[in-house]
Amino acid sequence: MSFWASRKVVVTGGAGFLGQAVVRELRGRGCANVFIPRSSCYDLREKESILRLLNDARPDIILHLAAVVGGIGANRANPGKFFYDNLMMGVQLMEQARLSGVQKFVAIGTICAYPKFTPVPFKEDDLWNGYPEETNAPYGLAKKMLLVQSQSYRQQYGFNSIYLLPVNLYGPGDNFAPDSSHVIPALIKKCVDAARSGAAAIDVWGTGQATREFLYVADAARGIVLAAERYNGALPVNLGADFEISIKELTGLIVELSGFKGAVRWDPAQPDGQPRRRLDVSRAKKEFGFSAEMSFREGLKLTIDWYKAQPY
């Protein structure tokens, strides 16, 4: 609690899904001075906006969560935008933070930075052993450059920047927009909406054979804040839940918990994305004592219940 009491913290993306959870975690740990820059006021792609942000907030620590991101469909439709926006936001923000004397910079990377055929479980040392999965490579590589920048700035300038790699997130408050949502909110929306309308079937992309790991958003927020408080190393660190589930199994679980009684129609003409995902989470536990707490079934139930309660 004493660590955060006197510190000024900027949380980019603080009004978003993960950002709101991180802000709650910070405030719960005694941080009274949290600045949340809104994109309508501070365009982080523009140097002038970043300089104005740093002048207005005078932060000791920056947690850079802001990202332009989506699921497989959004990544395929916007590869140039996702690359440019994410690269420019991160690179310029870190540079100006260094020049203005910010004490610590926490860069949030992405699981999409890993090579397409990374051995499972994904170890941080494997990050550079291949090209990312094609549908999300532009986004993944833009975010991966923050690791290069963090490590080179530490080496040359002594700048304390750390780099975290959260696995796929989920939870109440997630993005359920059909054109940009990730797999869990997309499936929940399909199942709940179909159950409400009495639809006989839902359509799901791919074969269902790909596997994923999912981290509850409140767990991810706790991991990020713990790292900001306790970790000051150059090495990247995975944040995960230490399990793996196929998309077919996931769909079955969401069908069950949502109350949908119809059929699932798979569309193998659509991409599965990366074949497998599961993280080695030993470094996070060793370096700053993080491990996930929410059970996956309970987390899904809470997320489904939240969506059902919304006025959609």
Beta strands, then each sheet from edge to edge (+ up, - down):
strand 1: 8-12
strand 2: 33-35
strand 3: 61-64
strand 4: 104-108
strand 5: 161-166
strand 6: 168-170
strand 7: 201-205
strand 8: 211-212
strand 9: 214-216
strand 10: 237-239
strand 11: 245-246
strand 12: 263-267
sheet 1: 2+ 1+ 3+ 4+ 5+ 10+
sheet 2: 6+ 9+
sheet 3: 7+ 12+
sheet 4: 8+ 11-
end
